[in-house]
Amino acid sequence: MNLSVRLGIRNLARHRWRSILTLGGVAAAVALMVWTLAFVDGWLDLMVRGATAVETGQVQVHSRAYADQPRVYRSFHADDAFLDTLTALSEVDAAAPRVKLAGLVGNERTSQVARLLGVDPTRETETTAVAEGVVEGRWLSGSPADLTRPREVVLGRGLARQLRVAPGDELVVFLEAADGSLGNDLLQVVGVLETGNSMVDRGTAYMHIEDAQWVAALDGEIHEVALRTADPELAPLAAAAVAARLEALDGAGLPEEEGLVAQPWQELLPGLSQILSVSRESYLFMYLMVYLVAAVGILNTQRMSAQERRREFGVLVAVGLAPRRLLGILVVEALVLGMLGALAGGLVGGVISWWHATAGLDLSVFTDQGGFSYMGVVFEGRIFARMSAAAVAQPVLVMLVVAVLSGLWPAWVASRIEPAPTIAGRT
């Protein structure tokens, strides 16, 4: 094999420009693949985090009835001990109870249908990044306001613009309560937030959970618990662990109608999950085309080299070189060509991907609006690539396989030549 390697490298050096161009093409293909894999992983990861980090969370717990058909009266009891039981799981980092309502919010000038989320201000900030989006005023106080004062509310920026209000202004809310009555109360805007999630920014109002429970006559019950996990991709595993814990709680004496279910974001946001799957699969076609172009380049180089050296091969076979050894030499040439190009491309692509993973890629230069929205997630500023060993190793290894396969046919044809007519130039 050492002899085959030496002969292969020597033969590639005999036509160095042809070899350099082919090697450069292979390196460019691998570098493109490495960068694309890193960028797409970063893009999809940012999309998932943008959709789940602000409101949905990575896992949610509901009553079985509410999960099938959300209704304001389909609630359950969850005290601090219950939440601590969930956060004790290694797969769960934080938990936030919520009340989810829909109602009419407005004043004497205008009104708007809005979603009202009753949240625990402290637990919500531990579970989601919604409080980080406050751009005017402040986030909710740790405790609800006194009954003699208006209830605190924080509005999404789009909703605040529609209502034409700012921190300090008052609003009135009307909604259907759990007991069938019409709940209503006076609200005071204490903050305006912009999260990058269009559903939150355009139509959501946050209230203290106790205020929401009071106005909706929920008697201290909630509609869901949002859970945060370290990695959104591991949400199904976390949901399974939570479901197992919930089954143990059911066995401890919870009524059957209060049976709880845990759902990962892939079930809660099926549209987003499908978009991610389609995106990953659609890129496979592009990967195939890039590898095909590289394979054609290697095949062409090996074929031309074999054609020019037919008499040389004939002489080698005539003096006793076994056809399988000749086949091995030519395959080694293709392997060396692919390996050098793949390693060079992996290095270049890895460096570029690392740079975009640390400094980011500013996509705002491609739009005159400074940002854009996709699947309800607003992308502004820089998108960071997501570096991984697989993003670098996969294109390199695939290219090595492509190089060997591309060199097999010219090598097989050359190894089957007849020495006499080949040396005489009759074939």
PLY file of the C-alpha trace (Angstrom):
ply
format ascii 1.0
element vertex 427
property float x
property float y
property float z
element edge 426
property int vertex1
property int vertex2
end_header
0.00 0.00 0.00
2.88 2.36 0.66
4.06 1.81 -2.93
0.56 2.49 -4.22
0.38 5.71 -2.23
3.75 6.91 -3.52
2.82 6.10 -7.11
-0.56 7.77 -6.69
0.92 11.00 -5.34
3.59 10.98 -8.05
1.01 10.54 -10.80
-1.10 13.40 -9.41
1.97 15.64 -9.37
2.66 14.95 -13.04
-0.42 17.00 -13.98
-0.36 19.38 -11.10
-2.61 22.06 -12.56
-5.33 19.58 -13.34
-4.95 18.08 -9.88
-4.92 21.51 -8.21
-8.10 22.60 -9.99
-9.87 19.37 -9.07
-8.61 19.60 -5.50
-9.80 23.20 -5.33
-13.24 22.20 -6.56
-13.48 19.46 -3.95
-12.28 21.84 -1.22
-14.81 24.49 -2.27
-17.62 21.92 -2.22
-16.68 20.65 1.25
-16.21 24.18 2.63
-19.64 25.15 1.28
-21.21 22.08 2.86
-19.55 22.69 6.24
-20.67 26.32 6.32
-24.17 25.49 5.11
-24.68 22.80 7.74
-23.48 25.15 10.50
-25.55 28.08 9.26
-28.72 26.05 8.75
-28.36 24.50 12.22
-27.94 27.99 13.67
-30.88 29.34 11.70
-33.23 26.53 12.72
-32.02 26.64 16.33
-32.69 30.38 16.46
-36.15 29.84 14.98
-37.00 27.20 17.60
-35.65 29.28 20.47
-37.45 32.37 19.20
-40.74 30.49 19.04
-40.39 28.67 22.36
-38.23 30.86 24.60
-40.68 33.77 24.82
-44.05 32.13 25.40
-44.51 28.45 24.59
-41.63 27.01 26.54
-40.16 23.68 25.51
-42.80 21.57 27.31
-46.29 22.38 28.58
-48.55 20.62 31.09
-52.35 20.80 30.70
-55.37 18.90 31.86
-56.40 16.24 29.36
-59.64 18.06 28.60
-57.88 21.40 28.03
-55.30 19.79 25.73
-58.12 18.37 23.60
-60.19 21.56 23.53
-59.10 24.67 25.47
-61.84 26.20 27.59
-61.54 28.72 30.41
-63.23 26.37 32.91
-60.92 23.41 32.18
-58.31 24.20 34.81
-56.40 22.40 37.52
-54.73 23.15 40.82
-50.93 23.55 40.94
-49.29 24.84 44.08
-45.60 25.52 44.71
-45.04 21.94 45.87
-46.39 20.64 42.54
-44.12 22.99 40.56
-41.11 22.06 42.68
-41.83 18.39 41.96
-41.52 19.10 38.23
-38.41 21.26 38.50
-36.75 18.53 40.56
-36.45 16.50 37.35
-33.02 16.75 35.76
-34.61 17.40 32.35
-36.49 20.50 33.61
-34.75 23.79 34.43
-37.74 25.93 35.40
-41.54 25.89 35.55
-44.10 28.71 35.30
-47.87 28.42 35.99
-50.22 30.33 33.70
-53.81 31.35 33.23
-54.82 31.78 29.58
-57.78 34.04 28.82
-59.26 35.90 25.88
-61.20 39.12 26.19
-61.90 42.63 25.02
-59.42 45.26 26.18
-59.93 48.95 25.56
-60.81 52.44 26.71
-63.19 55.18 25.68
-61.34 55.66 22.36
-60.77 52.15 21.05
-60.84 48.48 21.98
-59.15 45.30 20.81
-59.62 41.56 21.30
-56.52 40.26 23.06
-55.04 37.23 24.73
-54.49 37.72 28.45
-51.85 35.62 30.15
-51.86 35.47 33.91
-48.32 34.70 35.03
-46.21 34.45 38.14
-43.79 37.33 37.43
-40.84 35.65 39.11
-41.31 32.12 37.76
-42.12 33.47 34.29
-38.82 35.32 34.06
-37.01 32.13 35.11
-38.80 30.10 32.44
-39.08 32.46 29.47
-37.36 35.57 28.19
-40.51 37.68 27.97
-39.45 40.16 30.67
-36.25 40.88 28.73
-38.41 42.34 25.97
-39.73 45.27 28.01
-38.95 48.45 26.05
-41.13 50.93 27.94
-42.01 51.02 31.61
-41.34 47.87 33.63
-42.29 44.25 34.12
-45.04 43.13 36.52
-44.50 43.51 40.25
-43.78 40.44 42.31
-47.11 40.79 44.14
-50.52 41.79 42.74
-51.84 45.30 43.30
-54.17 46.09 46.17
-57.85 45.45 45.37
-58.56 49.18 45.58
-56.13 49.92 42.74
-56.19 48.98 39.02
-54.58 45.65 38.05
-51.13 45.85 36.48
-50.83 44.85 32.83
-47.93 44.69 30.38
-48.85 44.91 26.69
-47.12 43.78 23.53
-45.94 46.75 21.50
-48.31 46.04 18.61
-51.29 45.82 20.95
-50.23 49.01 22.72
-50.06 50.83 19.38
-53.51 49.59 18.38
-54.94 50.79 21.68
-52.84 53.98 21.54
-51.73 53.65 25.16
-48.44 53.94 27.05
-47.27 53.13 30.61
-49.53 54.94 33.07
-52.70 54.75 30.95
-55.75 52.81 32.12
-57.77 50.15 30.30
-60.87 48.07 30.97
-61.07 44.32 30.29
-64.17 42.22 29.65
-63.98 38.43 29.38
-65.85 35.19 29.93
-65.22 33.80 33.41
-64.98 30.13 34.33
-68.39 30.21 36.06
-70.13 31.60 32.98
-70.31 35.18 34.24
-68.83 38.26 32.58
-65.54 39.12 34.23
-64.37 42.71 34.10
-61.79 44.87 35.79
-59.76 48.06 35.54
-56.18 47.72 34.29
-53.22 50.06 34.41
-50.47 49.73 31.81
-47.11 49.47 33.56
-44.99 48.29 30.64
-44.75 47.66 26.91
-42.65 44.83 25.52
-41.25 43.77 22.16
-40.08 40.16 22.07
-39.62 39.33 18.39
-42.55 36.89 18.59
-45.37 38.39 16.52
-48.14 36.58 18.43
-46.95 38.10 21.71
-46.14 41.55 20.39
-49.35 42.06 18.42
-52.04 40.68 20.67
-50.95 39.62 24.15
-51.35 41.26 27.56
-49.63 39.94 30.71
-51.28 40.16 34.12
-50.33 38.89 37.53
-51.64 35.32 37.85
-53.69 36.10 40.97
-55.36 39.02 39.19
-56.22 36.80 36.22
-57.58 34.08 38.51
-59.76 36.63 40.30
-61.25 38.23 37.19
-61.86 34.83 35.56
-63.33 33.25 38.74
-60.82 30.39 38.65
-60.52 30.04 42.42
-56.73 29.72 42.40
-56.51 27.23 39.51
-54.46 27.49 36.32
-54.62 26.31 32.73
-51.03 25.30 32.03
-47.51 24.98 33.32
-44.73 26.01 30.93
-41.41 24.20 31.37
-37.95 25.23 30.23
-35.32 22.70 29.13
-31.67 23.32 28.38
-31.91 22.07 24.77
-35.14 22.48 22.76
-34.23 19.41 20.69
-34.50 17.29 23.84
-38.04 18.48 24.59
-39.63 15.07 23.76
-37.36 13.37 26.31
-38.22 15.98 28.92
-41.93 15.60 28.15
-41.65 11.84 28.65
-39.95 12.34 32.03
-42.62 14.85 33.09
-45.39 12.49 31.93
-43.93 9.72 34.06
-43.90 12.03 37.07
-47.49 13.10 36.36
-48.60 9.47 36.24
-47.09 8.98 39.68
-49.03 12.00 40.93
-52.25 10.64 39.44
-51.66 7.42 41.33
-51.23 9.44 44.51
-54.92 10.37 44.53
-55.64 13.04 41.89
-59.16 12.69 40.41
-59.36 11.17 36.94
-60.86 14.36 35.45
-57.76 16.24 36.59
-55.44 13.90 34.75
-52.56 15.87 33.28
-50.58 15.49 30.07
-47.15 16.82 29.08
-46.57 17.96 25.49
-43.27 19.02 23.88
-43.16 22.04 21.61
-43.15 19.72 18.57
-46.77 18.85 19.43
-47.74 22.33 20.56
-46.34 23.97 17.41
-46.82 21.31 14.70
-46.52 23.87 11.91
-43.07 24.94 13.07
-41.99 21.33 13.56
-43.06 20.47 10.00
-41.31 23.52 8.59
-38.09 22.45 10.29
-38.39 18.91 8.93
-39.10 20.15 5.41
-36.19 22.61 5.62
-33.74 19.91 6.65
-34.97 17.51 3.98
-34.97 20.15 1.23
-31.33 20.92 1.93
-30.51 17.26 1.24
-31.20 17.93 -2.44
-28.71 20.78 -2.46
-26.15 18.61 -0.68
-26.66 15.92 -3.32
-26.07 18.41 -6.14
-22.87 19.72 -4.56
-21.51 16.21 -4.03
-22.52 15.27 -7.59
-20.57 18.22 -9.03
-17.51 17.24 -7.00
-17.87 13.62 -8.10
-18.00 14.64 -11.76
-14.79 16.66 -11.30
-12.93 13.76 -9.73
-14.30 11.32 -12.32
-13.21 13.57 -15.17
-9.72 14.00 -13.74
-9.23 10.28 -13.19
-10.64 9.36 -16.58
-8.40 11.82 -18.45
-5.38 10.69 -16.46
-6.12 7.04 -17.22
-6.62 7.72 -20.92
-3.29 9.56 -21.22
-1.38 6.78 -19.44
-2.77 3.72 -21.21
0.59 2.75 -22.72
2.25 3.18 -19.34
-0.34 0.87 -17.82
0.20 -1.61 -20.63
3.93 -1.71 -19.93
3.35 -2.15 -16.18
0.98 -5.05 -16.77
3.36 -6.58 -19.33
6.24 -6.62 -16.84
4.11 -8.37 -14.23
2.05 -5.78 -12.35
-1.15 -7.49 -11.26
-4.37 -5.86 -12.51
-5.66 -5.60 -8.96
-2.50 -3.68 -7.97
-3.06 -1.29 -10.88
-6.67 -0.92 -9.76
-5.45 -0.12 -6.25
-3.00 2.55 -7.48
-5.71 4.40 -9.41
-8.19 4.19 -6.53
-5.51 5.55 -4.19
-5.02 8.49 -6.57
-8.74 9.31 -6.33
-8.66 8.83 -2.56
-5.63 11.11 -2.11
-7.22 13.75 -4.33
-10.48 13.59 -2.40
-8.77 13.44 1.00
-6.57 16.49 0.42
-9.47 18.47 -1.00
-11.84 17.37 1.76
-9.38 18.23 4.54
-8.63 21.62 2.99
-12.33 22.31 2.55
-13.11 21.15 6.08
-10.46 23.51 7.45
-11.63 26.51 5.42
-15.31 25.81 6.06
-14.65 25.25 9.75
-12.83 28.58 10.09
-15.60 30.50 8.28
-18.29 28.74 10.31
-16.43 29.44 13.54
-16.26 33.12 12.63
-19.99 33.28 11.94
-20.66 31.32 15.12
-18.81 33.93 17.19
-19.34 37.17 15.26
-22.59 36.23 13.54
-23.83 36.99 10.04
-25.71 40.26 9.63
-28.69 39.53 7.37
-30.19 42.98 7.80
-28.07 44.18 4.87
-30.23 42.03 2.58
-33.48 43.79 3.50
-34.42 47.46 3.47
-36.50 47.02 6.64
-33.58 46.00 8.87
-35.18 42.67 9.72
-37.82 40.19 8.65
-40.39 37.82 10.14
-40.71 34.09 9.48
-43.14 31.67 11.17
-44.03 34.35 13.72
-40.37 34.88 14.71
-38.76 38.23 13.96
-35.14 38.04 12.83
-33.17 41.20 13.41
-29.44 41.86 13.56
-27.14 38.85 13.36
-27.76 35.14 12.96
-25.12 32.94 14.56
-24.03 29.67 13.00
-24.06 26.57 15.21
-20.73 24.76 15.17
-20.60 21.03 15.80
-18.20 18.18 15.10
-20.80 16.55 12.85
-21.06 19.69 10.68
-17.34 19.42 9.88
-16.84 15.65 9.88
-19.85 14.70 7.79
-18.92 16.55 4.56
-15.29 15.38 4.86
-16.24 11.73 5.28
-18.90 11.84 2.57
-16.45 13.43 0.16
-13.93 10.65 0.81
-16.58 8.08 -0.11
-17.54 10.12 -3.19
-13.88 10.29 -4.25
-13.41 6.52 -4.01
-16.64 5.81 -5.89
-15.74 8.34 -8.60
-12.35 6.72 -9.12
-13.60 3.13 -9.30
-14.88 3.15 -12.87
-11.76 4.66 -14.54
-9.59 2.39 -12.39
-11.60 -0.72 -13.29
-11.46 0.09 -17.02
-7.68 0.70 -16.88
-7.03 -2.53 -14.98
-8.67 -4.62 -17.73
-6.47 -3.47 -20.61
-4.64 -5.92 -22.88
-0.88 -5.20 -22.72
0.15 -5.95 -26.34
-2.44 -3.93 -28.30
-2.32 -1.15 -25.72
1.47 -0.76 -26.03
1.14 -0.88 -29.82
-1.45 1.88 -29.68
-4.22 -0.18 -31.29
-6.70 0.39 -28.44
0 1
1 2
2 3
3 4
4 5
5 6
6 7
7 8
8 9
9 10
10 11
11 12
12 13
13 14
14 15
15 16
16 17
17 18
18 19
19 20
20 21
21 22
22 23
23 24
24 25
25 26
26 27
27 28
28 29
29 30
30 31
31 32
32 33
33 34
34 35
35 36
36 37
37 38
38 39
39 40
40 41
41 42
42 43
43 44
44 45
45 46
46 47
47 48
48 49
49 50
50 51
51 52
52 53
53 54
54 55
55 56
56 57
57 58
58 59
59 60
60 61
61 62
62 63
63 64
64 65
65 66
66 67
67 68
68 69
69 70
70 71
71 72
72 73
73 74
74 75
75 76
76 77
77 78
78 79
79 80
80 81
81 82
82 83
83 84
84 85
85 86
86 87
87 88
88 89
89 90
90 91
91 92
92 93
93 94
94 95
95 96
96 97
97 98
98 99
99 100
100 101
101 102
102 103
103 104
104 105
105 106
106 107
107 108
108 109
109 110
110 111
111 112
112 113
113 114
114 115
115 116
116 117
117 118
118 119
119 120
120 121
121 122
122 123
123 124
124 125
125 126
126 127
127 128
128 129
129 130
130 131
131 132
132 133
133 134
134 135
135 136
136 137
137 138
138 139
139 140
140 141
141 142
142 143
143 144
144 145
145 146
146 147
147 148
148 149
149 150
150 151
151 152
152 153
153 154
154 155
155 156
156 157
157 158
158 159
159 160
160 161
161 162
162 163
163 164
164 165
165 166
166 167
167 168
168 169
169 170
170 171
171 172
172 173
173 174
174 175
175 176
176 177
177 178
178 179
179 180
180 181
181 182
182 183
183 184
184 185
185 186
186 187
187 188
188 189
189 190
190 191
191 192
192 193
193 194
194 195
195 196
196 197
197 198
198 199
199 200
200 201
201 202
202 203
203 204
204 205
205 206
206 207
207 208
208 209
209 210
210 211
211 212
212 213
213 214
214 215
215 216
216 217
217 218
218 219
219 220
220 221
221 222
222 223
223 224
224 225
225 226
226 227
227 228
228 229
229 230
230 231
231 232
232 233
233 234
234 235
235 236
236 237
237 238
238 239
239 240
240 241
241 242
242 243
243 244
244 245
245 246
246 247
247 248
248 249
249 250
250 251
251 252
252 253
253 254
254 255
255 256
256 257
257 258
258 259
259 260
260 261
261 262
262 263
263 264
264 265
265 266
266 267
267 268
268 269
269 270
270 271
271 272
272 273
273 274
274 275
275 276
276 277
277 278
278 279
279 280
280 281
281 282
282 283
283 284
284 285
285 286
286 287
287 288
288 289
289 290
290 291
291 292
292 293
293 294
294 295
295 296
296 297
297 298
298 299
299 300
300 301
301 302
302 303
303 304
304 305
305 306
306 307
307 308
308 309
309 310
310 311
311 312
312 313
313 314
314 315
315 316
316 317
317 318
318 319
319 320
320 321
321 322
322 323
323 324
324 325
325 326
326 327
327 328
328 329
329 330
330 331
331 332
332 333
333 334
334 335
335 336
336 337
337 338
338 339
339 340
340 341
341 342
342 343
343 344
344 345
345 346
346 347
347 348
348 349
349 350
350 351
351 352
352 353
353 354
354 355
355 356
356 357
357 358
358 359
359 360
360 361
361 362
362 363
363 364
364 365
365 366
366 367
367 368
368 369
369 370
370 371
371 372
372 373
373 374
374 375
375 376
376 377
377 378
378 379
379 380
380 381
381 382
382 383
383 384
384 385
385 386
386 387
387 388
388 389
389 390
390 391
391 392
392 393
393 394
394 395
395 396
396 397
397 398
398 399
399 400
400 401
401 402
402 403
403 404
404 405
405 406
406 407
407 408
408 409
409 410
410 411
411 412
412 413
413 414
414 415
415 416
416 417
417 418
418 419
419 420
420 421
421 422
422 423
423 424
424 425
425 426
